[in-house]
Amino acid sequence: MHGGGIIRVFLIIAAISLLLDWYVFNGLRTFTLDWQSTRWRQVVTLGYLLISIGVTALFILGFGSFSTAKGMTPFHEWVLSFFITFFVTKLIFVLILLLGDIGRFFYGIVNNIIKPKDKIIEPFFPARRKFISEIAILTAAIPFTGFLYAMFKGKYDYKVHRTTLYFNDLPEAFDGFTITQLSDIHSGSFDNTEAMQRGIDLAKAQKSDLFVFTGDLVNNAAWEIEPYIKNFGQLKAPYGQFSILGNHDYGDYIEWVSEAEKAANLDKLKQHHKELGYRLLLDENVEIEKNGQKISLIGVQNWGKGFIQIGDLDKALRGVDKDAFKILLSHDPSHWEEKVRYNPTTIHLTLAGHTHGAQFGVEVAGFRWSPVQYRYVDWAGLVNEKNRYLYVNRGFGFLAFSGRLGIWPEITVITLKKGNAKDDKSEI
């Protein structure tokens, strides 16, 4: 989007936000109307306006001036997150007030138009009742506190998801073989190295046989991972560390001085994978050998529906025995949906990421919901299509919104077992 278009978008957002502020301000005036202290009424009403309008102004100034060459920094993500928090909170507040105002409107119709002729005329639009404002405040407090929790706690509240999968044709030597998967580190978003290290320590504590990373090491630029190379370089496994690229790793979402600069950035990022101790798989495969038996690990570049599509599965499968047990690393789950699950070559297990589970949703007692499900059929956890499995990691990091609520950052541990698929199980 060109500069003029961005400015128009910001102005529209600001206008909507200010309109909501006006509505909320009037609701707070109703809430404080019977307070004896004029000072406290002003603290609540005017204080709200100053804070909310200040957040909107900071959002406009911050995003109107940030350098597209660097992309979104943690500062911009915090500004965006506070703006979203206030915007959603105001919207909920206004919706409750609006319902009350609609009720007042129809009350006025009933009492002044369809009234008995001898009835005393009442105001057509009765005054807003305080309890409506109280309900609006209590309801709006739920998303407000939820978003704050997501920003200050939830985004580093790492969860280990364990899944055991059974395959009849798994080589016996790999019975009980474990894989730790991370995805979507998005290192350019981190703002608390100590909290991030707790997630790395949790991944290390799994002591898996194999470590894999399924893309989006950075938000946009190779330099973003540089402060954390020693941290993520701690992830080691007896049978190696392997990685692939995600859509953000190619630098497609920021402006570069030239194509040569963009290509140099990608080359530098590939070098960083080496420095991390990860073997980057670019449409290729390797054999993992244990006790004289082997499985094939395959890695493709990004292929996503609506995103960059350069991953070449056929190239990656070259040289792989058709009867080999195969594990595929592919960043975007839509690749599995479109190209893998019905492929003539059986790929037993695909490990993906990309969706983040939208960083927001509900996963309780078997019930799952996230807005990302309206974009992706398979967006988190395990999927089985005739014993061809897809596991979608919810992501280790975060992007744009500096928080997570309900969909917590994930460390995946998969155990391969020889046996009947009906015994598959997952747990947190």
C-alpha positions, 0 to 999 in steps of 0.5 A: 500500500502506498503512503497516501493509502496508509494515511487514509487508513490511519485517519479512518481508524482514528475517526472510528476510535474517536467516535467510540471515545465519545460514546464511552465518555457519555456512558461514563458520565452516566455511570458517575452522575450521582457521585458527590465528588466532582473531582472524581467524576472528572478523573474518571471521564476526562482521565479516560479520554486522555488515556484512550485518545493518547493511545490512538495518537501514539498508534497513528504517530508510531505506525505513520513514521516507522521505517518499512526497511526494518519492519515491525519492531517490539515497540510497534507491536506494543503500540498496536497491542495497546490500541487493539486492547482499547479498541476492542474494549471500547467496542464492547462497551459501546455495543452494550450501551447501544442495546440500552439506547435502542431499548430507550428508543422503543420505550419512547415509542410505546409511551408517547405514540401508542399511549392512552390519550389521558396519559401524562406525556413523558420524554420521548427518549428517556434518560440512560439508566446507570445500570446499563453503564454498569453492565457495559463496564463489567462486560468490557472489563473481560476483554480488557483484562484478557488482553493485558494478561495476553501481553504481559504473561500469556505470550511466554506461557509455554506449553508442552504438547505431547503426541504419540503416533503408531505406525505399522511400518515404522522400523523397529529401531525407531520404536519410541523415537522422540521428536521435539518441534518448534515453529514460528520463533519470530525472533524480531518480536521478542522483548524479554530474553529471560522469559524466552529462555524459559521456553528454550530450557523447557524444550531442552528438558524434553531430551528428544532424539531429534529436534526440528524447526518448521520455519519463520525464524525471523519476522523479516530480516536476518539480523533479528535472530542474531541476539538469540543465536546462542540461546536457540543454539542450545537446542541439541539432539542426538540425531541432529537438528534440522530446519526449514524456511517459512514465508516470513524468512524470505523478506517479502513483507518489507521494502529493500533497496534492491533485489540484490540486498534482499537476496543477500539477506536470505543468504545471511539467514541461511548462514545463521541456521548453520550458526544455530547448528541447524541443518537447513533443508531446501527441497531435499532429504536426509536419512536418519539412521539408528541401529542399522535402520533408517527413516527419511526426513524431508524438508521443503521451502515454503508453499502456502495457499495465498503465500509464497509457493516455491517449495518443490515436494517432488524435488525433495523426494528425489532419491527417497525409497518409496517404501521408506518411512517419511517425515516431512517438514513443511511450514504451511499446513495448506501444503499438506491439504493441497499437495501432500495428503493425496500424493502418490508417495505416502508421507507418514507424518508432516510437521507444520506451523504458520497459523499461530492459532491466531494467538487467540482462541479457546481450547477447553475439554475437547472444544476448540475455537479460534478465528484462524479456523475461518482461514485454515481447515487445519490450524492446530494439533493433530490431523489424520487422513487415512494414516497420513498425519499432519501436526500443526504447531501453535508457534513458539513466538508471536507477531504483530499482536504482542500477546497470546490468549487461550492459544499458548506458545507451544513446544511439541513432543512427538513419540513414534511407536510401532503398532496400530494407529488406533492407539494414537494419543495426545496430551498437554 
